[in-house]
Amino acid sequence: QSVLTQPPSVSGAPGQRVTISCTGSRSNIGAGYDVHWYQQLPGTAPKLLIYGNSNRPSGVPDRFSGSKSGTSASLAITGLQAEDEADYYCQSYDRSLTGSRVFGTGTKVTVL
Amino acid sequence: EVQLVESGGGLVQPGRSLRLSCVASGFTFDDYAMHWVRQAPGKGLEWVSGISWNSIIIAYADSVKGRFTMSRDNAKNSLYLEMNSLRAEDTALYYCVKQTVGLSVVVAAAFDHWGQGTPVTVSS
């Protein structure tokens, strides 16, 4: 099964803006399926951060935003804060296998 | 409050079997498709399996197909993962996960609630 490709790491100073890319293929993102994003703080379970490409669940700060275009998606964090240091994963549906999901390779965000 | 509590993990020898369980509370269990997602030590997330509300559609990752069987008991608000012919590469923390919306796994819905995970170690 295919996976979604993310940069292994990104970093930024407090207050800066960072973006994380998520590249898929024509069987997942490129087929029009929604992209979702998760934040995983050290030692904890993942938490839904963005769903349906650009929607934030209740309680997620508006510093986090998502977008999608073609076979790729992006997560942007503006006004970077120390508590944003975590691993981030994108996820989508893959039509290569009924009911199949794929995750991104994961990106470690470091706040300098 | 939605809660997903996994159990059944442990140390098992290669080739042996293990059965994971997940008890759900705080929502109407049979209104949602459910999934298992795993994370190997120091690695990323890997979707393992998903099941529709009525167990009619069950999907598996290629890496576990033919070895793992997912099931659910709506009367007990419970989810299961029967793992056979275990391999070292199955070593991971296994999460029970709720889909945001939808009775079926054949929708591109997100995962809005995760359990804390149950660890599985496959080693001789």
Interface residues (C-beta under 8 A of the other chain):
Chain A: Q1 Y33 D34 H36 Y38 Q40 A45 P46 K47 L48 Y51 G52 P57 D87 Y89 Q91 S92 Y93 L97 T98 G99 S100 R101 V102 F103 G104 T105 G106
Chain B: H35 V37 G44 L45 E46 W47 G50 S52 I57 I58 A59 A61 D62 S63 Y95 T100 S104 V105 V106 V107 A108 A109 A110 F111 D112 W114 G115 Q116 G117
